[in-house]
Amino acid sequence: MTKAELVAKISDQLGIEKGDVLATVESFMTEVKNSVSKGDNVYLRGFGSFIVKTRAEKTGRNISKNTTITIPAHNIPAFKPAKVFVKSVKDKVKVN
């Protein structure tokens, strides 16, 4: 599902103009990005959490030059789904 499809679906369900729904979705995404960028986690009960994960320093390999490089420790954004969300997906989505 794309953002446009999400906006259309919410607009149809709630009877709100697509432009208003798009502005709301954009605002939501901006606030999540801003919070996580500051190092704050965002918790949405029953859905999941947008969190900051720390990756440890590790050794990598530059294949073209055949040398080893050190990849420094860094933070990345991550999403951790709520248990209810995970259970719903397990129950409803069949394994191919």
C-alpha positions as CSV (number, residue, x, y, z in Angstrom):
1,M,0.0,0.0,0.0
2,T,1.3,3.4,-0.9
3,K,0.8,6.7,0.9
4,A,-1.7,7.8,-1.8
5,E,-3.7,4.5,-1.3
6,L,-3.6,5.0,2.4
7,V,-4.9,8.5,2.1
8,A,-7.7,7.5,-0.3
9,K,-8.8,4.6,2.0
10,I,-8.9,6.9,5.1
11,S,-10.7,9.6,3.2
12,D,-13.3,7.1,2.0
13,Q,-13.8,5.6,5.5
14,L,-14.1,8.9,7.3
15,G,-15.6,11.1,4.6
16,I,-12.9,13.7,5.0
17,E,-11.3,15.5,2.0
18,K,-8.2,13.8,0.7
19,G,-6.2,17.0,1.0
20,D,-6.9,17.1,4.8
21,V,-6.1,13.4,5.3
22,L,-2.8,13.9,3.3
23,A,-1.9,16.9,5.5
24,T,-2.6,14.8,8.6
25,V,-0.6,11.8,7.4
26,E,2.3,14.1,6.4
27,S,2.2,15.8,9.8
28,F,2.2,12.5,11.6
29,M,5.2,11.3,9.6
30,T,7.1,14.5,10.2
31,E,6.5,14.4,14.0
32,V,7.7,10.8,14.1
33,K,10.8,11.6,12.1
34,N,11.5,14.7,14.3
35,S,11.1,12.8,17.5
36,V,13.2,9.8,16.5
37,S,15.9,12.2,15.1
38,K,16.1,13.8,18.5
39,G,16.6,10.4,20.1
40,D,13.1,10.1,21.5
41,N,11.1,6.9,21.0
42,V,7.5,7.1,19.8
43,Y,5.1,4.6,21.3
44,L,1.7,3.8,19.7
45,R,-0.2,1.4,22.0
46,G,-1.6,-1.5,20.0
47,F,0.4,-0.7,16.9
48,G,4.1,-0.5,17.7
49,S,7.1,1.7,18.6
50,F,9.4,3.8,16.5
51,I,12.7,3.5,18.3
52,V,16.4,4.4,18.0
53,K,18.7,1.4,17.9
54,T,22.5,1.6,18.4
55,R,24.6,-0.5,16.0
56,A,28.0,-1.5,17.4
57,E,31.3,-0.8,15.7
58,K,32.2,-3.6,13.3
59,T,34.8,-4.5,10.7
60,G,33.6,-4.5,7.1
61,R,35.3,-5.3,3.8
62,N,35.8,-3.2,0.7
63,I,35.7,-5.9,-2.0
64,S,36.9,-3.8,-4.9
65,K,40.1,-2.8,-3.1
66,N,40.4,-6.0,-1.0
67,T,40.8,-4.1,2.2
68,T,39.2,-4.1,5.6
69,I,37.4,-1.0,6.9
70,T,36.0,-0.1,10.3
71,I,32.4,0.8,10.3
72,P,31.9,3.1,13.4
73,A,29.1,2.6,15.9
74,H,25.9,4.5,14.8
75,N,22.2,4.9,15.5
76,I,19.4,3.8,13.2
77,P,15.7,4.2,13.3
78,A,13.7,1.0,13.8
79,F,10.1,-0.1,14.1
80,K,9.1,-2.7,16.7
81,P,5.5,-3.9,16.2
82,A,3.2,-4.4,19.2
83,K,2.4,-8.0,20.3
84,V,-1.3,-7.5,19.3
85,F,-0.2,-6.4,15.8
86,V,2.2,-9.3,15.4
87,K,-0.5,-11.8,16.5
88,S,-3.0,-10.2,14.0
89,V,-0.6,-10.7,11.1
90,K,0.3,-14.2,12.2
91,D,-3.4,-15.1,12.4
92,K,-4.6,-13.5,9.2
93,V,-1.7,-13.8,6.7
94,K,-1.1,-17.2,5.4
95,V,2.4,-18.5,4.7
96,N,3.1,-19.0,0.9
